C-alpha cells in the first residue's frame, strides 16, 4: 500500500471514528464495514458473530502485525468487544522484530479475548510468556487460550463475549 493510500485510510478511519458513538448495552454491533476497516488488513475477517478472524500464514512480519493490531485498536475504539480467533495452523517463525512489535501493540490495544488455533509448541511458549508479561506490565486481564479445533475456539470466544455482556470478568 502506498503512503498516500495509508494516509487516506487513516483519515477515513479517524473520520468514521469521530462519528461512531461508544457502545451501549443493547446497541447493535459495529461492523468493520461501519468503521471503514473492510480491506484494511488482508487476512482479518469480521464474522457475523462478532469474532475477528485472523489467519497467519508463514513468517510473522512486523508491518503486517502492526496493520492487524491497527484493525483491533480501531474496533476497540468503536466500543465493540474485540474477540480474536487467530488461526496459526500455517504460521512460521516469530522473529525478534515481530516479537517486539507484538509486545508493543498488545500493550496499547484492548483485546477482550484471544483464541489461538493450531499454534506450534514454540509459538505457544512465546505467546504464553508474552500474555503473562502484558498482564504484569499493564495490570489488565488478557484472556488467551490455545485450541486444536476451531469449534472449541469459537465456543470459548462466545462464552467470553457473554461474560463481558453480563458484566462478569472473562474466564482466562
C-alpha positions in Angstrom: 0.0 0.0 0.0 1.4 3.4 -0.9 2.0 6.2 1.6 -0.9 8.2 0.1 -3.3 5.2 0.4 -2.2 4.7 4.1 -2.9 8.3 4.9 -6.2 8.2 3.1 -7.2 5.0 5.0 -6.1 6.5 8.3 -8.0 9.8 7.7 -11.1 7.8 6.7 -10.8 5.7 9.9 -10.5 8.8 12.0 -13.4 10.5 10.4 -15.6 7.4 10.9 -14.3 7.0 14.5 -15.4 10.6 15.3 -18.9 9.8 14.2 -19.1 6.4 15.9 -20.6 6.7 19.4 -19.3 4.4 22.2 -21.0 1.1 22.6 -24.1 1.0 24.8 -25.8 -2.1 26.2 -28.3 -3.3 23.7 -26.8 -1.3 20.9 -26.3 -3.1 17.6 -22.8 -4.4 16.9 -20.4 -2.1 15.0 -19.0 -3.9 12.0 -15.7 -3.4 10.2 -17.6 -2.0 7.2 -19.1 0.6 9.5 -15.6 1.7 10.6 -14.1 1.8 7.1 -11.9 -1.2 8.0 -13.0 -3.7 5.3 -9.8 -4.5 3.4 -7.7 -2.6 6.0 -5.7 -5.6 6.7 -5.7 -8.7 4.5 -6.4 -11.8 6.5 -8.7 -10.2 9.0 -12.4 -11.1 8.6 -15.2 -9.7 10.7 -17.6 -12.6 11.1 -21.3 -12.3 11.8 -21.0 -13.4 15.4 -18.6 -10.5 16.1 -15.4 -12.5 16.1 -12.4 -11.0 14.3 -10.8 -14.0 12.5 -7.1 -13.6 11.6 -5.1 -16.1 9.6 -1.3 -16.1 9.9 0.4 -17.9 7.0 4.1 -18.2 7.0 6.6 -16.0 8.9 5.3 -13.2 11.1 6.2 -9.8 9.6 6.3 -6.7 11.7 4.4 -4.5 9.3 1.6 -7.0 8.9 1.3 -7.5 12.7 1.1 -3.7 13.1 -1.6 -3.5 10.5 -3.6 -6.3 12.1 -3.3 -4.6 15.5 -4.4 -1.3 13.9 -7.7 -3.0 12.9 -8.1 -4.4 16.5 -7.4 -1.0 18.0 -10.0 0.8 15.8 -12.5 -1.9 16.6 -11.9 -1.4 20.4 -12.1 2.4 20.0 -15.6 1.9 18.4 -16.8 0.4 21.7 -17.3 -3.2 20.5 -15.9 -6.3 22.0 -12.6 -7.4 20.5 -12.8 -11.1 20.2 -9.9 -12.6 18.2 -9.7 -16.0 16.6 -6.0 -16.3 15.5 -5.6 -19.2 13.1 -1.9 -20.1 13.3 -2.0 -23.6 11.8 0.3 -22.4 8.9 2.3 -19.8 11.0 6.0 -19.7 10.8 8.7 -18.1 13.0 8.1 -15.2 15.3 11.4 -13.4 14.8 12.7 -10.8 17.2 11.4 -7.7 15.4 7.9 -9.3 15.1 8.0 -10.2 18.9 8.9 -6.7 19.8 6.1 -5.2 17.6 3.6 -7.7 19.0 4.6 -6.8 22.6 4.3 -3.0 21.8 0.9 -3.4 20.1 -0.6 -5.7 22.7 0.3 -3.3 25.5 -1.7 -0.4 23.9 -4.6 -2.4 22.3 -7.6 -3.7 24.2 -8.2 -7.3 23.4 -11.1 -8.8 25.2 -10.3 -12.4 24.4 -7.9 -14.2 22.1 -8.3 -17.8 20.9 -5.2 -19.2 19.2 -5.9 -22.1 16.9 -3.2 -24.7 15.9 -0.1 -22.9 17.2 3.1 -24.9 17.4 4.7 -25.7 20.7 7.3 -23.0 20.4 4.6 -20.4 19.4 2.5 -21.4 22.4 5.5 -20.9 24.7 6.4 -17.5 23.3 2.8 -16.2 23.1 2.0 -17.6 26.6 5.0 -15.7 28.0 4.0 -12.6 26.1 0.5 -12.7 27.6 1.8 -13.1 31.1 4.2 -10.2 30.6 1.5 -7.9 29.3 -0.7 -8.8 32.3 2.1 -8.0 34.7 3.1 -4.7 33.0 -0.4 -3.3 32.4 -2.4 -4.9 35.2 -5.1 -5.7 32.6 -6.7 -9.1 32.2 -5.5 -10.8 29.0 -7.7 -13.8 28.4 -5.9 -16.1 25.9 -6.3 -19.8 25.3 -4.9 -22.3 22.8 -7.1 -24.7 20.9 -6.7 -27.6 18.5 -10.1 -27.2 16.9 -12.0 -24.2 15.5 -15.2 -25.2 17.2 -13.7 -25.2 20.6 -12.0 -21.8 20.0 -15.3 -20.3 18.8 -17.3 -21.7 21.7 -14.7 -20.2 24.2 -14.8 -16.8 22.5 -18.6 -16.7 22.5 -18.5 -17.6 26.3 -16.1 -14.7 26.8 -18.4 -12.4 24.9 -21.4 -13.5 27.0 -19.4 -12.9 30.2 -18.4 -9.4 29.1 -22.0 -8.5 28.2 -23.2 -9.8 31.6 -20.7 -7.7 33.3 -18.6 -10.6 34.6 -14.9 -10.8 34.2 -13.9 -13.1 31.3 -12.5 -16.5 32.1 -8.8 -16.6 31.5 
